[in-house]
Amino acid sequence: MHPAFSVVFLTTLIGAGQGLFLALFTVESYAAFGLLPAQTNGLYAVGSAIAMVLLVLGLIASFFHLGHPERAWRAATQWRTSWLSREVIVLPAFMGTVFLYGMAHWLGINPVLAQLPSGAPVNVTAVLGVVGTVLAFALYVCTGMIYACLRFLREWHTPLTVINYILLGGASGFTLAAALAADVAPDVMPVLAGWALIITALGLIGRVAALIRNARLKPKSSLQTAIGIKHPKIAQKAQGMMGGAFNTREFFHGRPGSVLRAVKWIFLLGAFAVPSVLLGLGLVSMAGDVLAFAFVVQYLGLLAERWFFFAQANHPQNLYYQSVA
């Protein structure tokens, strides 16, 4: 498939924003149960603002993929059958929840509504955090299922697609949260950096599993079935239509195999190996700049990973347009 950079930025930016919000609420939940020291509202307010910036940037990037942006609202009308429609509904709901969560902390409006038997308070931000967590995972599922539901693109049609969207978004979000905590809340930074390391390792396992699975896929179709001719020897001599067309532009990336192999190693190093080393160094040295650099490297690696994710998918129509694909 042809990777659209608008979608590459959309999925990586909102994924990091979702992960950052989950990291913030993890800290607040731990603190409510006495597993971490209570933090000032500044950590949650600043973190929510950064998450909102990432989500808004992702939303803006999505409009560059639309032929008629003024009709974008129509995408929500098919929510009964379309995962894209469900994503269009869940994304603004999640953004609204993150906004309310951050504002509640920033303004200090956080009354206790109830108390659990353990003594943990159930306040406004706890309720918003639970709602936001549900919406964050729902958004991960909706985004991943947009691609995983396409049976004819076998590289995507696997539960690993959704799993990897969750893990990679969570890894980048927790890495960013660790970098933020190093400056705002140093006492919770080790927990966030530790979780970032764990989720990054799980993301590596999931992504390698997908690579191994996809490498073993065997085409169900052939050139003979693509054009309906059973002759054993068929060679395409001309592209047809005297040049390129929508099919030849949008369903193939147009890069040689060497480029895909290079990008694969770039994202394996950039999204997983190098950030893991930097997270370990930052955890030992308590250096926020190292953790911030880890996030930058990981995000750039995830851009390469998402480009590879789209480029690796081999549309069946390329059997027909083989002189181009």
N, C-alpha and C positions, 0 to 999 in steps of 0.2 A: 504494500500500500504506500501511497505518497504521504509522508508525514507533514501535517499542517502545523507550522510553528505556533499558530494561535492556540491550537489544542494542546500542544506540548507545554506551553506556558500556563494555560488554564489548569490542566490537571496537576502540574507540579506545584503551582502557587497555592491553589485551594487545598491541596493535600498537606502542604506545610502548615497552612493556617489551621486546618483541622487538628493536626498533630500538636501544634502549639497550645491550642485551647485544651486538648485532652491532658497535656502536661500540666497546665495551670490548675485544672480541677483535680488532678492527681495530688498535687501538693496540698491543696485546700482540704481534700478528703483525708489525707494522712494526718494533717494538723488537727482536724476535727476529732480524730480518734486517738490523738496523743502520740502518734508515731513520728511526727516531725514538729519542730517548734512552730508556734503560730507566727504568721508573716503579716507584715503591714499591707494595707490595701494597695500600696504602690506597685508591688510585684504583679498583682492581678490586673490592675488598671492599665499599666504600661504593656503588659503581655497581651491583654485583650486588644489594645490599640494596634499593636503590631500584627496580631492575627487579622484584624479588620482590614488593615492595609493590604496584606497578602490576598485576602478574599476579594477585595475590591479590584485589585490589579488582575486577578484571575478572571473576574467577571468582565472587566474591560477587554482583556485578551480574547474572550470568547466572541465578542462582537465582530472581530476581524475575520472570523470564519463564516460569517453570515452574508449571503448574497443580498438580502434585504433586511437590515437590522431593525427597520421600523416594524417588521412583522414578527419580531422575536417573541412577543407575548403569545402568539399562536402555538408556540412549542409546548405550552402547558396544557393544551386542550385534550391531548391524547394520553392522559395519565393512566387510563385503565390498561393500556397495552404497551406503552412506550416507556422504556427506562430513561430515555432522554427527557421526556416530559416530567417524570418523577424527579429527576435531578434538578430540572428548572424550578420545581416547586420547593424541594427540600433546601436548595442552596440559599435562597433569600430568607427562609425560615431559620436556618442555622445562623446566618449573618445577623438577623434581628436578635436572636438569643445571645450571641456573643456581645453584641452592642449593649444589651440590657445588663448582662453580667458585668461588663467592664464599667458601665455607668454606676451600677449599684455599689461597686467597690470604690470608685473614684469619689462619689458623693457621700459615701459612708452610710447609705440607706440599706441596712441589712438586719432588720429585726428578726428575732428568733420566733419561728412559727410553732415549733413543737420540739420535743426532746426524745431521743431514742432511749430504750432501756439501758443502754451502755453509758448514757450521759452525754452522748454526742449531740450537739445542737442541730436542729433542722431550720436553717435560716433561709432568707430569700435567695442568696447566691448558691446555696446548696441545691435548692429546687431548680434554679436556672442551670446549674452545672449538670444535673442529671438529665434535664431536657436537652441541653446542648450536647451531652455525650451521646444520647440516643440519636439525635439528628446528625452528629458527626459520623457515626458508624453507618447510619442510613445513607448519607451522602457518599461515603466510600463505596458502599454496595451499589448504589445507583450508577455511579461513574464507572465502576468496574464492569457492571452488567451490561452497559451500553455496548461493550465489545465482547464480553463473554457469551452473550446470547446469540451471537452470529455464528450459526452452525457451519456455514460454508467457509468461514475463516478459521480453520482448525487450530492455528497457532494461538488464537484468542479464546476459543471455545473450551475452556477448562476452568475449574474452581481456582486454580492458581492465579488467574488474572485478578480476581477480586481480592484474594489473599495478599497478593503483592501490592495492589493499590493501597490496602490498609497498612501493611508493614512499611512500605517505602515512605508514605506520607507521615506515618507515626515516627519513623526514624528521623526524618528531617525536622519535624516539629519538636521532638524532644531534644535534639541537638541544639536547635535555636533557643529553646527554653533554658538549657544548661548554660549557654553563653550569656543569656540575659540574667540568670540567677547569679552568675559569677560577679556581676556588678551591683545587682539590686538586693539579692538575698543569698550571700555566700554559704550560709549554713545548710541550704537545701540543694546547692549545686551538685554535691557528690551523688545524691539520689537520682537527680535528673540525668546526669552524665552516665551513671550506671545503667539506667533504663535505656538511654540512647544507644549505648553499646550493645545491650541485649537485643533491642529491636532491630538494630543494624545487622547483627549477626543472624537473626531470624529472617530478615529481608534477604540477606545473601543466600541463605539456604533455599528460600522460596524461589528466588530468581534463578539460581543455578538449576533447581529442579525443573523450572519451566524451560530453560535452555536445553537441558538433556531430553526432556519430553519432545520438544519441537524438532530437535535434531533427528529423532527417531521416526518422525511422521513420514508416511509414504503416501504419495498422491493417490486419491481414489479415482481420478479422471486421467485421461490421456489425450493426446492430440486427436486421436481417432474419435473418441467420444465427444470431444469439444465441437467437432465439425460434422459428426455423424457419418464418417466414412471409415470403413473397416480395413482398408488396405494397410498392410504392415509397414510400408515405407512411405511416409508423407513428409515433405519438406516445404516450408513456406518460403516463397520466392519474393513476395512483395508484401508490404505492410497493408496495403489497401487504403482507399480514401485519399491517395496521393499525399499523405502526410499525417501529422498527429491529430488526435481527437481527444475528447473528454476521457474516453476509456483509457487511452494510452498515457494521459497525464495524471489522472487521479488514482489509478489503481496500481501504480508501480512507482518506486522511488527513483528509478533512473540511475542508480549508482552501481558500480561493479561490486562483485563479492568481496574484494579486498577491503573496500570501505566498510562494509558491514562487519567484517572480522576485526578491523581496527577499532571501530566504535564499540564493539562488544567488550574488548579488553579495556578501553578507556572508561566505560561506565563501571566495570567490575572493580577497577582500581579507584576511580573517582568517587563512586557512590558508596563503596563498602570498605575497601582495604585502607586507603589513606585516611578517611575520616575516623576509622576505628583506632588507628595509631594516634591521631591527633586528640581524640577523646581520651585515650589513655594518658597521654602526656598532660592534657589539661586537667584531668582528674588528680594526677599526682602533684602537679605544680600549682593547682588552683589558679591557673592563668586564664582570664576571660578572653584575652586576645587570641589565644590558641584555640579555644572553643569556638569563637566567632569565625576563625579561619576554617575550622572543621566544618561549620555549617556552609560556608561559601563553597568549599571544595565539594561537599556532598551535594549541594543543590546543582552545581554545574555537572556533576556526575549523573544526577537524576535527569537533567535535560538530555544528556546523551542516552541514558537508559530509555527514556520515553520516546526519543527519536527512533531508537533501535526497535522498540516494541511495535511501533507502527510500520516501520520499514520491513520488518521480518515477516509480517503477515502476507502470504502469497495468495492473491485473489485468483480464483479458478479461471477468470476470463483471460489471464495472462497466457494460458495454454493456446488460445487463439492468436493473440498478439505477440507471439513468441519472438518475432524479429525485433520487437521493441523491448519486450520484457526479458 
